[in-house]
Amino acid sequence: MWTDIHAHLFNLSGEELRGCVEKYLFSGVTTVVNNAVSIATAQIVIEQSKKFQSLVAAVGISPFDVTSQPPDWFDKLKKLASHKECRAIGEIGIDNTNPRYPLLDQQLPFFKKQLELAVQMDIPAIIHSRGAEMHAAQICKQRGVQKAIFHCFTGDLQALRFITQCGYCISISGIVTYKNSHLTTLLPEIPLENLFIETDSPYLSPVPKRGKPNSPSYLPYTGLFLCDILKVTPPELQSIVKGNFNRLFL
């Protein structure tokens, strides 16, 4: 049974969410980590996780959303993170590639403060680090973070090795299935005990669903692609990822 470590389902209506859950359960996906990006969406993912046992909530402020949060955002986030449905702080992080994002100096205080909360609560931090993988990992290490997942990893071998040497995990998205993706050469470098897979729904649909809105029900396409490269069977990869999930989240 597959585990999707990173999806965004907070925009779905109640009926849409029910349909989504039914589809991914039918596809063999039994656990989905539903990531927030703001205080408002953190409230939603908590409520969604109360309704479906297969959903796990992660609450956090994404680097894209740091300039639109209330002044008391941290107190609100801390309260939301105390709910039993919350198992991680995410999506948080820094982005150094997209000019649409706020300035890095605006992103960093939010990232560091939320890492402190993850350490305090002893739960994983789910990290966006596009174009800043080494920087983000160094900050995690400096802040004493023990549990971190670098979601939708697209960095280089140097960053991958540093992240895994720190004991942090790498999550692979549908990008790996795209033609000429450099991730295919990096996959064998990821220790299996540091590996996760994800959809990043509704973004980054894997081949053959590329171009359509993504869904956790599409996770097996990425999982089976990884099995071919890593020379493991689907049950073996499912067991590896589930074991990693249990170690970090339970």
N, C-alpha and C positions, 0 to 999 in steps of 0.2 A: 504494500500500500504506500502511495506516494505522499510526501510532505512538501507543501509549498511554503517556503520560509518568508515570502514577501509578496503581498498583494495589497491593492487598495480597492476596497469594496464599499467605501463610505458613501459614494454617490448613488448607490443602488436603492431603489424604493424597496419597501417590504416585500412586495410581490416579486420584484426582480431578484432580490437577494435569495428568496426561497427557491426560485428557479435555478439560480446560479449554484446554490448548494446541492440541489438535486443532481445537476449535471456533473459537478466535479466528484460527488460521491459515486455516481455511476461510472465515472472514468477511472476510479481507483484511487482518488485523492482523499485521504482521510483527515488530514490536518492542514489548515491554512492560517498563517499568521497575517492578520489584517492590520496593516500599518496606517496610522494617522499621519497627518502633516501639519496640524494646527490644533489649537484648543477646541475649536468647534468640531473638527473631525475626530478628535480623541474622544469626545463625549459620544459620538455616533458609534465608533468601533466598540466601545465598552458595551453599549446597549445591544449592538448586533451580536456580540459574543455571548450575551446572556440568553439569546434566543436559539443559538445553534451550538451544540457541543463540539462540532468540528472546527469552530472558529476560535482563534486565540488572538487577543488584542495586544497591540503594541501602541503606546501613546508617545507622541513627540512632536516637536516643531521642526519641520524640514528647513534646510538652508534657503529655499526659495520663499518661505513664508515668514521669515523672521521680522520683517518690517511691518507686518499687519496684525501683530498679536497685542493683547491688552497689557497694560503696565504690570498687572499682577499675574502675568502668564505663568511664572514659575510656581507660585502657590497653587494655582488652579491645576497645573500639570501634576504636581506632587500629590494632590488630592485624588486626581483621576488614576494615577499610577498605584494608589493604595487599594484599588478594587481587585478582588481575587481574579477577575477575568484578565487583568493586565499581566503579561508575562515578560514584557521587554519594553525598553525605551527606544522608540523608532517611529518614523524615520527621522534621523538626525544626521548632521554632518556638515561638510563643506564642499563647495563646487568652485573650481578654478578655471572652468572652460566656457561657461555659458554667460554671455554678456547680459542676458535677461535677469540673472540672479542679482540680489543685493551685493554690495561690496563685501569683500572677504572680511574686512574689519567689522562689518555688521554681523556676519555669520558666526565668527569665532566665539564671541561671548555666549551665544545661545548653545553652541556645540559644547563648550567646556562646562557650562553649568549643567547641562543635561547629562553629560558623562558623570558628573559628580553624583547625580541622582541615581544613575544606574549602579555606580559603585556602592552607594549607601544602601540601596535595596538589594544588592547582589543579584541583579537580573541582567540579561544581555543588552548591549547597545547595538542597534541595527543601523549601520552607517552608510550614508551616501558620501562617496569620496571621489567623484569623477574629476580627473585631472589633478587630484590632490591626494592620491593614495598614500604616499610616503608621509606627507605632512599630517594627515589624519591619524595614521598609525603611530607616529611619533607622539602626537598629543595624547592618544589613548595610553601609551606606555608611561608618559610623564604623569598622567593623572591616576595611575594605579588601576586602570581598567583590566579586569581579568577575563571578562566575557564580552567578545565583540564579533559581529558578523559584518563583513564588508560586502554589502549587497550589490548585485549587478556589477560585479568586478569587470573592469575593462583596462586595468593597468598593465604594467610590464612585468617581466620576470623578477627584476630587482625588488619591486614593491611586493610582489606575491611572496617572495622568500622572506622578506622582512616581516610581513604580516603574520605568516605562519610560524616563523621563529619566535614571535611574541606570544604564540599560543592562540592567536585569533583565527577566525574562520573566513572562508571565501565562499560566496554564493554566486552561482552561475545562472544566467538568464537565457532566454531564447536567442540572444545575440550570438551564442556559440553556434547556432544552426545556420547563420547567414554565410553566404558565399565569401570565401577568403577571410573569415574571421580568424584573427591571430590567437584567439582563445583555444583553438584546437591544439596548438602546440604547447600551450601552458598547462592544459589539464593534467598531464602525467606528473607535473611538478607539484600538484596539490596533494598533501598527505590526506588520505581518505578520512582520517579523524577530524580534518578541518574543512570538509566539503559539505556544502548545501546546494540546493537547486531552488529556483523560484520562477514565477511568471512575471512579477512586477505588473500584474494586471491593473489597469486595462491597457498597458503599454507593451511594446516589444514582443508581439506574438511570434512564436517560433515558426519556422518553415514546417508544414505547408500552410499555416494560417497567417503568415505574414501579410500585413496590410489590413487585417481585420482587428477589431477590439479584442484584446487578450482576455483570457479567463483562466482560473485555476484548473478548469477541465482540460486545458491544453498542456498542462505540465508534463504528461507522459511523453509528448513529442520530444521535449528537451531531455527528459530522463533516458529515453531509449537511445537518443543520439549520444549521450554520455556513455551509456553502456557499451556501445560499439567502439568508442575510442579507448575507454579504460579496460576493455576486455573483461567485463564483469556481467553477470546476468541481472535482469531487472530485479528479482527478489534480493540479490546481494546488494545492489545499490540502494534499494528501498530500505533494507535493514541497516545499512551504514548511515544513511541520512536520518532515519528515525532514531537510531542510537545517539547520534550527535545532538538531535533535538532534545531527547530525554536528558542528556547530560547537561545541557545548557539551560533548558527551560523548566524542567520539573524538579 
